[in-house]
Amino acid sequence: MDFRKFFKSFLYASQGVVHVVKSEQNFRFHILAAAIVLIASLLSRLSKWEWIIIIMLICGMFVIELVNASIERVVDLTSPELHPLAKQAKDLAAGACLVYAICTVIVGLIIFLPKWSGILF
Ligand SMILES: Nc1ncnc2c1ncn2[C@@H]1O[C@H](COP(=O)(O)OP(=O)(O)OP(=O)(O)O)[C@@H](O)[C@H]1O
């Protein structure tokens, strides 16, 4: 195994994550939202499986935002001029983020509402 190559790949991947944190406001919003959800989770005595679902939802949102940012850059590189297909590519990638975000809210409500219902109502 070529550890030098493996380490370099790890370094480049980390540079990608740092770049997206610095350049994408949406990504910073998701970090803030993830921090709030993690604090709420700590206060809500989640089961092991609930923790697994919450962590997968949070990581999934980060992953999909990274892919979205990557698609945006490829589109900007290959189609600096306005083009209907460039618009579709960006809008589809943004649509994927939206669908996933809605899914996380629904699953979050299913997990948290029963735990908070005693406190809130
Ligand atoms: N090359 C293009 N051709 C046609 N429409 C485009 C093109 N680039 C962007 N658009 C349209 O404008 C919208 C906003 O694009 P813009 O590049 O400002 O932001 P973004 O790259 O989608 O996201 P962010 O603001 O997070 O960088 C896109 O969702 C798309 O509908």
The ligand as a Tripos MOL2 file, in Angstrom:
@<TRIPOS>MOLECULE
LIG
   31    33     1     0     0
SMALL
NO_CHARGES

@<TRIPOS>ATOM
      1 N1        -24.2930   29.0270  -16.3270 N.pl3     1 LIG1
      2 C1        -25.5780   29.1560  -15.9810 C.ar      1 LIG1
      3 N2        -26.5420   29.0740  -16.9200 N.ar      1 LIG1
      4 C2        -27.8470   29.1810  -16.6010 C.ar      1 LIG1
      5 N3        -28.3140   29.3970  -15.3610 N.ar      1 LIG1
      6 C3        -27.4120   29.4840  -14.3560 C.ar      1 LIG1
      7 C4        -25.9950   29.3740  -14.6130 C.ar      1 LIG1
      8 N4        -25.3490   29.5220  -13.4450 N.ar      1 LIG1
      9 C5        -26.3000   29.6920  -12.5160 C.ar      1 LIG1
     10 N5        -27.5360   29.6740  -13.0370 N.ar      1 LIG1
     11 C6        -28.8180   29.8190  -12.3260 C.3       1 LIG1
     12 O1        -28.6840   30.7640  -11.2780 O.3       1 LIG1
     13 C7        -28.9130   30.1330  -10.0160 C.3       1 LIG1
     14 C8        -27.9460   30.7030   -8.9990 C.3       1 LIG1
     15 O2        -26.6440   30.3820   -9.4370 O.3       1 LIG1
     16 P1        -25.3600   30.9580   -8.6970 P.3       1 LIG1
     17 O3        -24.1700   30.5510   -9.4930 O.co2     1 LIG1
     18 O4        -25.5510   32.4060   -8.3770 O.co2     1 LIG1
     19 O5        -25.3950   30.2570   -7.3430 O.3       1 LIG1
     20 P2        -25.0840   28.7580   -7.1050 P.3       1 LIG1
     21 O6        -23.7630   28.4650   -7.7180 O.co2     1 LIG1
     22 O7        -26.2550   27.9100   -7.6030 O.co2     1 LIG1
     23 O8        -25.0780   28.6450   -5.5310 O.3       1 LIG1
     24 P3        -24.1600   29.4410   -4.4800 P.3       1 LIG1
     25 O9        -24.7890   30.7890   -4.3260 O.co2     1 LIG1
     26 O10       -24.2660   28.6140   -3.2540 O.co2     1 LIG1
     27 O11       -22.7670   29.4700   -5.0430 O.co2     1 LIG1
     28 C9        -28.7180   28.6210  -10.2810 C.3       1 LIG1
     29 O12       -29.4330   27.8380   -9.3540 O.3       1 LIG1
     30 C10       -29.2480   28.4980  -11.6870 C.3       1 LIG1
     31 O13       -30.6680   28.4370  -11.6850 O.3       1 LIG1
@<TRIPOS>BOND
     1     1     2 1
     2     2     3 ar
     3     2     7 ar
     4     3     4 ar
     5     4     5 ar
     6     5     6 ar
     7     6     7 ar
     8     6    10 ar
     9     7     8 ar
    10     8     9 ar
    11     9    10 ar
    12    10    11 1
    13    11    12 1
    14    11    30 1
    15    12    13 1
    16    13    14 1
    17    13    28 1
    18    14    15 1
    19    15    16 1
    20    16    17 2
    21    16    18 1
    22    16    19 1
    23    19    20 1
    24    20    21 2
    25    20    22 1
    26    20    23 1
    27    23    24 1
    28    24    25 2
    29    24    26 1
    30    24    27 1
    31    28    29 1
    32    28    30 1
    33    30    31 1
@<TRIPOS>SUBSTRUCTURE
     1 LIG1         1 GROUP 0 **** ****
